[in-house]
Amino acid sequence: MKKICICMIVAAVVLMMGSCGNKSQQVPFDNGDSTDYAVDSTLYGICGEGTSMNSLQMITDTGDTLTIDISAAREKGKVLGGLQVGDRMAVVPNGDKTEAKIVINQSTLLGNWVMPNPIDGIDEVGIRIKEGGIAESIDQSSIIYRTWRLVHGKLEIVLVRDGANDVEEQEYYDIVKLQADSLVYCDEEETYEYSRQKPKESYGEDIKLEDSNVEDFKM
């Protein structure tokens, strides 16, 4: 009787191991349409001196110098932020890295971007996009921006909403327009239109007082 029990236990263990082994060999179905944001195909680097209207010379962060055709991207309005030698660029390339699908000037993207407060239309609120992937809120407490990055040509912003118990959200936006003084991006539900924040004027700083002298106190 004991031998029969032992044999049954061994058989059960073998079946379980076989089942686990089969599961480890299964491959999830992938139709090729899914986007893995953890694996970014974007090229990052510096705009080189050999850049022209329809050709971008790019010195990548890995040390390669590439000449990329950007004519198709320009025709589709996907050259965003302009081309300036020395600026940091992000390029979504084709398979052999000879043509660009999207070109984004990261240097132009940096800065303080504001819009009229949707509540009163008077004050300005917005987002501060800083080097090193840091994002900050400008004059708003309902949304706290934390980080940003470009991935697959989209702008990813990590934020926390007021009352969400510090739960982070990852939002992805298509950049529609990027110029020196304007930034427009959107998702499936809403479009955000920003202008670059102008420095606040300081009154009184240019006023110089003359030194007093004895003649000023004579009656």
Secondary structure, 3 states (H helix, E strand, C coil): CHHHHHHHHHHHHHHHHHHHHHHHCCCCCCCCCCCCCCCCCCEEEEECCCCCCCEEEEEECCCCEEEEECHHHHHCCCEECCCCCCCEEEEEECCCCCEEEEEEEHHHHCEEEEEECCCCCCCEEEEEEEHHHEEEEECCCCEEEEEEEEECCEEEEEEEECCCCCCEEEEEEEEEEEECCEEEEECCCCEEEEEECCCCCCCCCCCCCCCCCHHHHCC
